[in-house]
Amino acid sequence: MDLFGNPFEPRERKAGRPPHEVTEKTRNRVKMLIAMGWANPRIANALSISLPTLRKNYFPELKRRETARDQLEARRLELAWELAEKGNVGAFREFGRLMDRNDRMEIEREISSQPKTEKQPTGRIGKKIIDEQHALDADAELMAELELEASQNAHH
């Protein structure tokens, strides 16, 4: 094994890159990296393969990108619960943390799906807003005076 846990077999040096061998371990690694949000070029670099080789050999895993994170979280919950049922106190605590995190995520998701309401500015009102309000008030007063004058002239 090399430094990163990949099998290393010294062989005669031939021209070109050796063919990529797909294993269950590399499939799981790709699934994990997809679940962590890694982009395809980054995954290919981590596996020391080209982008076309990644697409060719791991197409089913890449196709499930949208559900990979949820599947990983579900597996974590499942493993923590299995260990907690066997009496592992640390696993029971971790399961509780995972539940709390899940609850926070669901609340955030619910809040973000609610329609946004515009908030009125609170606290101090700026000078521009005060000036605009004074201008509107002055216009209203002027219009009221003009209407009053017009109504008095109409009666004479």
Secondary structure, DSSP 8 states (H G I E B T S, - for coil): --TTS---------SS-------HHHHHHHHHHHHTT--HHHHHHHHT--HHHHHHHSHHHHHTHHHHHHHHHHHHHHHHHHHHHTT-HHHHHHHHHHHHHHHHHHHHHHHHHS--------S---HHHHHHHHHHHHHHHHHHHHHHHHHHHHH-
